[in-house]
Amino acid sequence: STHQIIAILGERGSGKTTLARTVYDRVDVKRHFAKRAWIRVRGDAKFRDVLIDILQQIDDETLVEASAPEADLVSSLTTLLKEISYLIVVEDVETPQVCNPNNIPPEAEAAGPTLHLSRLNKEESWKLLLKKVPVATAAESDDDLNNNSESINTFKERILEICGGLPLHISLLGGLLSTKEAKYWSKVIEHADNSRSGSGTGSGLKPFFLYVGMFPRGFEIPVRRLIHLWCAEGFAAPIDTDLAEMYFEELVIRNLIQVTKWRLDGSPKMCRMPSAVYRVFSKEAENAGFFHHQLTEQQQSLFVRRLAVYLSGGVNTKLIPSSFLDRSCHLRTYVAFDNRIYCSPAIEISTFLDKIISNRGLVLLTVLDLEGVYKPKLSDHVIGKLLHLSYLGLRSTFIDSLPNSVGNLRYLETLDVKHTKLRYLPDSIWKAKKLQHLYLNWIHSAISWLNFSSLNNLQTLWGLSMGDDSLFNQTFDFTKLASLRKLGVKCYSQRVIDSIAELVSRSTRLQSLKLVYAWRDDYSDIPFKAQANLQELYLRGALRMFSAKTSSFPRNLKIVTLSMSRLYWDPMEALEKLCHLNILRIIGEAYEGKKMTCQAGGFPQLRVLKLWNLSSLEEWTVQEAAMPRLRELEIRSCNKLKPPEGLRNLAATLKDIVLTNMPSTFGEEAQRILQGTDVYIQKNQWPPFLSL
């Protein structure tokens, strides 16, 4: 085979990423290449970082040693790619170390074509703009349509001049126009030249948008994290997560935020600011004093309200300008980012905070976000002084202890310690009256009687393990958790299940529920039917007591996961009648029967179906007109299953089939059935411990 490097060159905003992504996602491209990887190079990235990223995407089983020499990484990658076809896209390449020809593996040194993207001409530019601003969507009548067409044509020359033939600028302006009525278009266009300083986003959206510039360039931001930070900042009080999500959606529509990863249900999971936009807006926001990335003696701003520190690249936060110490009392937000390979704790954090607190600073700090920073050291001396703290983000930090003073933070609204090594929480946390979101890591409470009577505002309680030594108080008033929307609990006794059942029956606002039942008996009947607002349900544990009736499940469910349920009746009979169901996972011996049937007209909205580790399943029938919108099907370790009868009935909408640890005969037969369709079949073989 021939190894080539294809370079896509062009100025900022010329559409390089869009072109590469379009090719990368084509079905014929997926079929042609055995391995694919999409690498985003951050501004401070080293060649080593790029190698590790490629290794992890090419082979999920690869475990990278933190201290592995760069030469070993190159050797491992060369071995993995030897004698196979592969496609690796490297985006945002500017770092000299990455661009250095000496770093290119010998297998890929063959010269390839270079694509130069130039600016669009006027005709092409206008055609693209009209795709972003379809005048018909803003019209309620033929007269309105004619008026809108005339209105947009009136500004044609001015729009073309503003955009200059760059697709990104056209998309940005088109996004702004698409959210406004035609009568406001002239005002939008009038301010378009100033949009680079944020005025084009509108005063309401401006802080939400500029806040994204605090994150490193190219950094993929969890949407969950961004939403909670916006709420903690209080940009548009009163604000809740629903309103913040609306602002997020509008910024996406305007092309000011780019969604980089989507959840299976179609909701955004990860996002970032487009690189060309970031280079302009992030600098503008910092110059205006909206936030600061690093501290220097030359800092001109009188007040530093928000500080973002990048620990990668050898940043030394021990060196704090003396001028900042006198102004640290004004700091409201401290966010740290750590892109280093986990090897030693981030002691810079504690050094920085201790020094400022010793100088009587941080007294008004409301946001402390250290998500992803490896083992930051936080002491009672630090946390105990942050009396106004409302957001404490410690997700994915691997910390194993938490200062007792956390429970004394009277204004704390969000505590996130998910994906850490914490096993216990300070008892006082249950008395935090303003607490709204509590993300745990399946922490077992050490207190004998859980009493949530102080948590009237609690909306999220996720990752709590409960046994007989942590039962609810017998006098517990379940109406105190009336605001609860998201609940995730691991139960170790039937008594706990009974208490949760009562809580579920009274929580009328519950939207997401995860119950992990680690007990030898079956679930007792939990009153799900009354949960009209419940959209996501995850049940792990025996469900033999459940009836095979639709009434067992809330009618508005969108996502259902059944694991280790040991059902003897075909679950499809009940689930296919849920009109809003988008995602269904039946995994880990959830069904012990031999036959499964999806009937005509069933699952009208289902987009994703996953069947994992169903060792007894032998026959699966898909009737015509069943699952008319299915796009993704994954079958894993169902070794007795034959290719489903009626599989071709899904070909009209199905895009991807993922087969993991399935017999080779299954894949061959599926390919034969789907021959001539656009369905892409991906085959994986994983070790048993990775396929659970």
N, C-alpha and C positions, 0 to 999 in steps of 0.2 A: 504494500500500500504506500501511497505518497503522503507525506506530512507537509502541510503548508501553513504559513501564517498569512492571514488576510487582514490587512489594516483598513479600518474605516476612519477616514480623516474628515474633519470639517470644523468650522467654528462653533462656538457655544450656541446651542439651540437649533442646530441644523438638522437634527433628527437621527443622529447616529445610534442612540440607544433604541429608539423606536424601530428602526430598520433591523437591527440585530435581534431584537426580541421577536419580531414578526417571523424571521427566519427560524430562530431557535425553537419556537413553539409549533411549527408546522408538523403535521402528522408524518409526512414522508421523511422529514429530517429526523424525527424521533425513531423511525423504523431503521434508518440507515446507520445511525451511530449507536454503538454498543454502550457507550458511556458519554454523559454530558455533564457539564458544570458551568455555572454562571458566577463569576467572581466580580465583586465590587471592590475596587481599590480605594481605600480611604486616603486622605491627604497625608497622613503620617505613617502609612503602611510601609513595611519593609518586605524585601523579597521573601523572607522566611514566612511572613504572615500569609502571603499569596500561596506559597507552597502548601501550607497547612490547610488552608481553605479548600484548595483543589483536592488534596488527599481525602478530606472528610466528605466532600461531595461525590467523588468518584467511587469511594468504597466506604459504606456506613460502618463496616466492621473495623476500620482502621483506628487504632488507638495511638495517638501521637504523644510521645514522651515530651514533657516540658523542656527537658535539657537536650533533646536530640540535636546533634550537629546538623547544620544546613546541608552538608554533603550527603548525609544519610537520608534526609528528606527528599533530595533530588533523586537519589538511588531508588528509594521506595516508589516514588512517582513513576520513574522510568520503567520499573518492573511491572507496575500495575497496568501501564498503557502499552506494554510491549505486545505487538501482534494483534491489536484490536483497533477498531475504528473509534475515534473519540472526537468530540467537539467541546472546546473550552473557550468561552467568551470572557474576556477580561475587560471590564468597563471602567471608565474614568482613569485611564492610565496617564499619569503625569509624573509620578515619582521616578526619579532617575534610576534608582536601584532596580525597579521593576522593568524599566525600559531598556536597561543595559543589555546589549546583545550577548554578552558573556554569560548572562543568566538563563539564556534560552536552551532547553534541552537539545542535544544533538538530533534527536528524532524529528524535531520540528523546525529545523533550520532551513528547510527548502523554501525558496522564495515563492510567494504567492501574489495574487493581484492586490492592488491598492485601490480602494474605492474613495473617491473624493466627492463629498456631498457639498454642493454649492447652494446658494440661496435660490428660492423659488422665483419664477418670473411672476408678473402681475396676474396672469390668468390662473396659474397654479395656486397662487396665494389666495385669490378670491374664492376659488373652488373649495379650498380647505376651510376657509372661514365660514362659508355657508353650510358646511357639514357640522361645524361647531354651533352655529346660530341658525337653525332651520326656521325661517320666518313664519312658516305655517303653524309652528307650535305656539306662537304667541298670538295667533289670530283666532277670533271667535266667529268671524263671518268672512264672506268674500271681500267685503269692503275693507275689513281690518287687514286681510292678507295683502290686498293691493297697497294699502297705506304702509304696512310694514316693509314691503318690498321696496317701495319708493323711499322710505326712510333710511333703510340700510344702504341703498344705492346712492343716496345723497352724500353719505360719508365715505364712499368707496375710496376716492383718491387719498383722503386723509388717513384712513385706516391702513392702506397699503404703504403710505409713507412712514407711519408709526412702526409698523411691523417689520418693514425692511426685508421682506422675503424669508424671514426666519420662522420655521414651523413652530418653535416654542413660543415666540412672541404672538404668533397668530392664535395659538391654542389658549394662551393666557387671556388675550383680549376677547377671544370668542367665548371663553368661559365666563368672563365678567358680563358680557352682553346677554348670554343665554339665561342669566338669572334675573334680568331686569325687563320690565315692560318696555315696549318700543318708545314710549314717550320719554323714557329716561336715558335712552341710548346716547343722545347728544351730550348729556352730562358725563356719562361714563367715558366717552371718547375724548371729551375735553380734558379729563383728568388722566387719561391713559399715559401721557408723557411723564406724569409724576408718579405713576404706579410703582416705579422702582423704589420709591421711598415709602411705599406702603399706603399712600392715600387712595389708590384704586381699590383697596380691599374694603373700604368703608370703616367708619370709626368703631362699629360694633365688632367687626371681625379682626381688626388690626392687631390687638394684643394676642389673640389666639394664633394668628399667623406668625407674628414676629417671634413668639415663644419657641417655635420649632427651630429657629436659628441658633438656639443655645446648644443644640445637639451637634456633635461633630459632623463634618461634611461626609455624606454617603452613609451615615449611621442609620441602620434600620431600627425605627422606634416602635416598640409595641404600642398599638393603639390604646390598649387598656391603660398603659402607663401615662400616655399623653392626656387621656381624658381625665384621669384622677388628678394629675398635676394642674390642669386647667381649673378644675373645681377647687383645688386647694388654694390656688392663687386668687380666686374670687374675682375674675375679670369682669363678669357681668352678674352681679349679685341681684336677687338670689339665683343661684345656678345649681343644677343637679346634673347627673350623668346623661339624662335624656336630652337636655338642652345642649350640653357639650357635644353630644353625638351629632346633633343637627348642625352645629357650627362646623364640625369636622366634615360632614357630608358636603356642605357648601364650599369649603375650601378645596375639596377634591374635585367638585364640579368645575370650579374655576381654574383647575390645573395648577394650583399653588401648592398642593400636597399630592404626592404620588403614592398610591397604594402599591406596595411591593410584594405582599403576600396576602392571600385571601383564605379565610376559613372555609371548611367544606360547605357551610350553610350560605356562603356568598357574602358574609360580613367581612370587613377589613380586619386583618390581623397585624400586619406590619406596614409602616409607612416611612416616608422620608421627604425632605424637600428636594426637588430636582436640582442637580448640581449647578446648572447655569443660573437658576433663581437664587440658590444659596449664596453664590459668590457676591451677589449684589445686595440682597436683603439682610443677610447676617451681618455684613460689615456696616450697613446703614444703621441697623438696630443697635449695634455696639457703639458706634459713634454718637448715637443719640442718647446713650446711657440707659437703654432698656435692659441690657444685661452686659456682663463682662466675661471674657473667656479666661483671661489670666490677669494677675496683678503685677504691675511694674511701678517703679518709682516715678515714671513719667506719666502716670495715670492722671488725666485731666479732670475727670468727673469728680465733683465734690462729694457725691454719694454713690456708693456701690450697692444697689438694691438686690441684684441677682448675680450670682457668681457660678460659672461653670468651669470646672477644672478637669483637664485631660491628663490622666496619670501615665498614659502611654508616651513613648518617645523621651523618657527620662525627665519629665517635668518634676521639679523639686519644689514641693509645696512647703518645705521647711523655711524657705526664704520668703518671708512676708515683708513687703515694704513697710517701713516705719510709718509712712504717711497713711497707710490703710488702717493701722491699728487705732488711730484716732477717729476713724470714720466707720469702724466695723459695727457700731451699734445700729447702723441703718440697714444692715444686711438682713433681707427677708428670706432669701432662697439660696441654698447651697446644693449644687448638683455635681456629682463626680462621675467620671467615665474611666473605665480601665479596660484597655484592649490587650493587655499583656497576657501571656500564657501563665496560668495559675502556677506559681512556684513559691512565693513568699507573701505573707500578709501585707496589706497596704497600710503600713504604719504612718505614712504621710498624712492620712486623714486625722488620726488622733493628735499628731503633732500640730497640725494646723488649728484644729478646734481648741485644743488645750491652751495654745498660746494666745488665741484671741479671747477666750473666756477669762484667762488670767488678767487680761487687760480690760475686763468688764464689757466685752463685746458680745454679740449674738443674742442680746436680751430680747430682741423682737423677731428672732428667726421663726418662720412658720413652716418652711419646707426644708427637710433634710432628706435628699434622695441619693442613696449609694448603691442602687441596683446594679448588680454585675461586678461590683468592686470586691476583690478577693479578701475575705476576712478582715474587714476594717475593725479596728479596736475602738470600742465605745465604752467609756467608763461612766459610773454614776456621777462623777465630777462633771462630765460633759452633759449628759442627758438631763441630769437634775437641774441644770441651769437654764434649759431651753423651755421656759415656762409657757411660751406662746406657741409651741410647736403643734401644728395641726396635721402634718403629713410626715410619716417616717417610713421610707422605702428601703427595705433591706433584702429584697428578693434576690435569690441567686448569689448571695454573698458567702455562703458556707459557714456562717458564724454558728457557734455552738452554745453561746450564752447571751443573755440579754440583761442589761442593768435593771435592777429592781425599781429604779426611779421612773421607768417607763410608765408604770401604772399610776404615777402621780401627775402625769401631764393632763391637766384638766381640760385643755382645748383640743386634745388629740381626736382627729376624725378618721384617719386612715393609718393602719399599721399593717405592713406587708412583710411577712417573714417566710413566704412560700419558697420552696427550694433552698432551705437552709438545713443545718444539722440540729436545730433547736428541738428539744423534746418536752420542755416545760415552759410555762409562762409565769410571770409574777402574778400572784393571786389578785393583786390590786387592779389588774387590767380589766376585770369584770365590773369595776365600779366607775369606769370612764364614761361619764354621762353623755358626752358628745360623740362617742365613737360610732362611725357609720359603716366602715369597711374593715373587716378583720380577716386577713388571708394568712392561714397557718400552714404548717407542714406536717399534718396529721399529728398534732401535738396532743398529748394526753394531759388533761388538767389534773393537778395534784390535790386540789381541794376536794373535800368529801361531799360538799353540797353545792352544785352549780346553781347560782342564782343570778339571772339576767335582769332582775327587776330594775336595775339602773340604766339598762341599755335600750331606752325607748326609741332611739334614733337608728339602731342597728339595721343596716340594709343587706350587708354581706357577712356571713359567718361560714368560712370555708376551711376545711382541713382540721377538724376537731375530732379526736378519738375519745370515745366514751365507754366506760365499763360500769360495773356495779358500784365502784368506789367514787364515781363522779355523776351520780344520778341527779336529776332535777330535784329541787326542794319540793316536798309534797304540797306546800302551800303556794307553789309557783303560779303566778298569774300569766297565762299564755298571751293575754291581750297586750302585754308589755312589748312583745315583738311584732306588733302590727305592721311595722314598716319593712319587715324582712322580705327581701327579693331573691336572695341567692343563699342556698344552704347546702353544705357538703359535710357529711358526718360519717365516721366509721363506728359501727356499733358492735359491742362485744357481749351483749346479753339481750334476752328477750324483753327485759324490763326497760332497757334503753329504747328498744324499738317501739314499745308501747307509748313511751313518753314522746318520742318523735312523731308517732302517728297522731297523737293529740295536737302537737304543735302544728303539723301539716294541715290538719282539719280546720285549724283556726287562722292560719296565715293566708289570708285572702289575696295578698299581693305577691305571693311567691311565684317567681318566673323560672328559676333554675333549681333543681334538686338532685343531689348525688347522695345515694345511700350505699355504703359498703357494709355488708352484713357478715361479720367474721364469727358466726355462731353455727352450731351443728344442726339446728332445726331450721324450719322454713320461716319465711316472713309471715307474720300475721297479716290479716287484711288491712292494708293502709288506705285510707279514704282519699284516693287521688281524684275521684270523679268530680268532687266539689271544687277542684282547683282550675277554675276557668281561665286564669292568667298563666298557668304553668306552660312553658314553651320547651323546656329542656329537662329530660329525665334520664338519669343514669342509675341503674339498679344492679348491684353485684351481690349475688347470693341466691339461695334456693327459693323458687317461686311456685312450688308445686301447688300451693294453696290457691294460687290465682286462678280465676275463672277465664275461660277462653272467650270472653265476651268483650265487645267494644267498650262497655261501661266500666271495665277495669282501668281504662286509660283516659285521662283528660282529653277532651275533643280538640283542643287547640295546640296540641303538641307539635313542635317542629323538628325536634331532635330526640331520638330515643336510642339508648344503649342498654342492652341486656347482656349480662356477663355471668357465667356460672349459675344460670337460672335453673337448669335441669328440667326444663319443660318437657312434658310428654305429649302435649297437644301442639299442633302447628301454629306458631305465633302469628303467621301471616294472615290467618283468618280474622284476627282481631285488629291487627295493625294496619292492614290495607284499607280500612274504612276511615282512617284518620286523614281528613281532607287536606290538612295543612302540613303534613309530615314531609320534611325535606331530606333528612338524614336518618338512616337506620343502620345500627350496628348490632349484629347478633353474633356474639363472640364467646370463646372460652367455655364450650360445652353448655351454652345457654339453651340448646335444644337437643334432646336425646332421641328424637324420632328419625325414621329412615326416609320419609317423604315430605316434600314441601311444595306448596302450590301458590302461585301468584295469579289470581283470577282476573279476567277481563274487567277493566274499569277500576281496578284496585290501585292504590297508591297514586292518585292523580297528580300530586306535586313532588313526588320523590325524585331527588337529584343524585343522591349518593347511597349506595348499598354496600355494606361490608359483612362478609360471612367468614369468620375465623374459627379454626379449631373445632369444627363440628364433626367429630370422629364417627358418628353413627349415620350421618346423612349420606344417602345413596342416590336419590332421585329428586330433581328439582324441575318443576314444570312452570314455564312462563307462557301464559295464554296470550293470544293476540289482544292488543289494546291494554295490556297490563303495563304499569309503570311507563306511561307515555312520555315522561320528561327525564327519564334516567340518563345521566351523563357519565357517571363513574361507577364502576363495579370492581370490587376487590374480593378475591377469594384466597384464603390462606389456610394451608394445612387441613383441608377437607379431603383426605386421601381416598375415601371410598366414593366420592361424588363423581358422577358422570357429567359430561357437558350437558347443560340444561336443555330440555326439550323446549323449543320455541325461542332459543337465544337470538336467532336472526330477527325476531319480532322487535328487538330493542335497538337494532342497527340504525334506525332513523335518527335517534337522538344521542345514542351512546358514543362517547368520545374515547374513553380509556378503559381498558380492563387490565388490572394488575393481578398477576398470578404469582403467589409466593409459596414455595415449598409444595407445589402441586405436581402430581405425576406428569411426566413428559407427554404421555398419551392424551392427557386432558388438554394441554396447550395445543397440540397438533390438531386435535379434533375441533377445538374452538376456532383455530385459524381457518380450517377447512369450511366450517359453517359460515364464517364471516368474510370469506374471500370475496373481494370486489367491493367491500364497504370501506368507509373511512375510519373504522374503529382501530385504535392502536392497542396492541397487546404487549404488555411488559412482563417479562418473566424474571423472577428472583429466586435464588436459592440461599437461604440463611441458615446458620446454625440454630438448633432447637431453642436455645435460650434467648435468641433475638426474635423469634417468631411468635412468642407468647403474647 
